[in-house]
C-alpha cells in the first residue's frame, strides 16, 4: 500500500536540524556491522535501486515493525525519515535513509525488561543483535544495535531510564540505495 492508503505511526515529515546531527552520530555504529553484501566489511551494504521517497517508506515500515515488537502501550514521536549520503559513493547517485524516533510508554514502569525482551524477540524476526549492554554515559543507558541482512537495515535502541519520562530512543538506518536512471535524489 502507498503512504496515503495506510495509517502508520510514522509519517514522512521534512525535518533536518536535529535529525541531521543525529544521523551523523548514528550512522557510524549502525552501518556495516554484519550486513555483509559488500567486498569490505566496513562498507555500507547495497539496498538496491529506489527513489528516496520509496526508500523512506520502506525504512519507516521497518520502524513500524519494531514499534510493534515493543509490544506495550505508548506513543511514538512523529519524526520523519531523512536522506543522507553514502560514504565514499557519488552523492548524486547513491543515498541512505535514516529514521530517528522515540517511544514513550503510557506509564514509566512498562519499560522495565523491554530491552531484554527486544534482545530476545528481534532475532525471531530476522535481526542479528550485534551489540547489547550499558553505554559509556554516566546513566549507563542500555543500548542495543541489531542488523537485518534481508531488510538491509540496522537499528539502534537506547533505553533512557533516567529521563523524565523514561523512553526509548531509536534510529533505523538503511543500506545504500542507488537512484534509478533518470531520477534525482530528493533530499529531506
N, C-alpha and C positions, 0 to 999 in steps of 0.2 A: 504494500500500500504506500501511497505517497504521503508526504508530511501532512497535507491538508485532509487526507482521509482518516487519519489515525490520531487519537488523543494519547499523548505520552507525557511523562513528567518533564521532558526536556524539549524546549523549543529553541530553534536557531535564532539567536539574537546577536546583533553586532555589538561586541564588547571587546575593546582592546585593553588599554591601560594596564590594569592589574593582571588580566589574563596573559598579556604578552610577557610580563615579568614572571608570572608563574610558569609559563611554558619554558622559559629559558632555564629555570631551575629544575622543572620536572622532566624535561627530555633527556637530560644526561643519564640518570639512573634507569630510565624506562625503556630505552631502545637498545635492542641487540642482546639482551640478557640470555635468552635461549631461543628466540625466534630466528632460527638458523636457515636462511634461504639465500644467503649471500656467500661470497667467496671468503670474506674476512669476518671473524666472529664479532668484531666491534662495529660492523656496518649495520645500517638500518635495513631490515628485510623489505623486499618489494611487496606491496599490497595490490599490485595490478594497475589497471588503467581505469580512471574515473574522472568525472568533473569534481570540483571541490565541493559543490553543494551535495551531490550524491554521496561522496565520501563522508561528509559531515553527518548526513542522515545515518549512514552505517555506523559511524563512531558513536553517535547519540543512541542508537539502538543497542550497542554494546553496553553503554551506561545504563540503559533501561533494564537490561538483563541483570546487571549487577545490582541495581536498585531492588529488583525482585528477590535476589538472593539474600539481601539484608534481612528481609522477612519480618520486619517489625513496623508498627505504625510510626509515621513521622512525615517529615516534609523535606523534599529535595529542593535545593536552590534552583533558580531558573537561569543559570549561566549557560550561554550557548557555546557551541564549539567554535574553534578558531583554526586558522590556516597558518602554517609556518613553513620555512624552507627545509629541504632535506640536506643535511650537512654533506658537503662535498659534491653535490649534484647541481645541474643547471637550474637556476631559480625560475626560469620561465617554463620549464618542462616538468619539474618534479615538486611535490609538496607533501606535507604531513598534516594530519588533523590532530588537534588536542582538545579535550573536553574536561575542563576543571569544574567540579561541582562539590557541594557539601550536602550532608544528610543530618538533620536534627530530629531526634526521636520525639514522640509525643511526651514521654517522661524520661528523665535522665537515667534512671536505673535500667531502662530497656537495653542500653548498650553494653551492660555487663555480659561478658562472654561472647559478644558478637564477633570479635576479631578471631577468636579461636574457632568459632563456627564457620566463618568465612574461609579460614585456612583449610578446614576440612571439606567444605562444600565446593569451593572453586575448582579443585581437581576433578570432581564428578561432572563438571560442565566444560571440560576441555582446557582448563587453566593449569599451568605449572607454577607453583609458588617457588620463587627464586630467592626471596628474602623475607624473613619474618623475625620480629623482635623489637626491643625498645630502640628508639633513635638516640642520638647523642645530645638532645636538648636537656635542659635541667628538669623538664617534666617527664622525661623518659617515655614519650608517647609511643604506643605500639604502632609499628609500621609494617605493612605487608606489600610486597611487589610480586605480581604474577604476570606471566606471558601466556598468550593463546596463539599457538602457531597457525591454527586453522583460520582464525579471525584476523591474523596479522595485527594483533593489538597487545598492548601492555596496560596494566592498571597499577596504580599506587594508591593505597588506602592508609590513612593515618587516623588513629583514634585519639582525638584531642580531649582526653578525660578531664583535664584541669580547666578547660574553657567553661564559660558560663553563658549558655548551657553547653554541656558536653556534646560533641558532634563528631561525625566522620568527615574527613576531607579526602576527596577522591580526584584522581586525574587519569583519564583514559587517553592513551596516545596510539595513533595508528602507525602502521608501517609506512613506507614511502610509496606514494602514488605517482603515476605518470599521467599527465593530462592527455586526453585523446587528441589526435592530429586535428588541426583546425580550430581547437578550443583554446580559451585562455583561462588561466587560474584566477578565480575570484578570491580576493584576499579579504577576510573578515575576522 
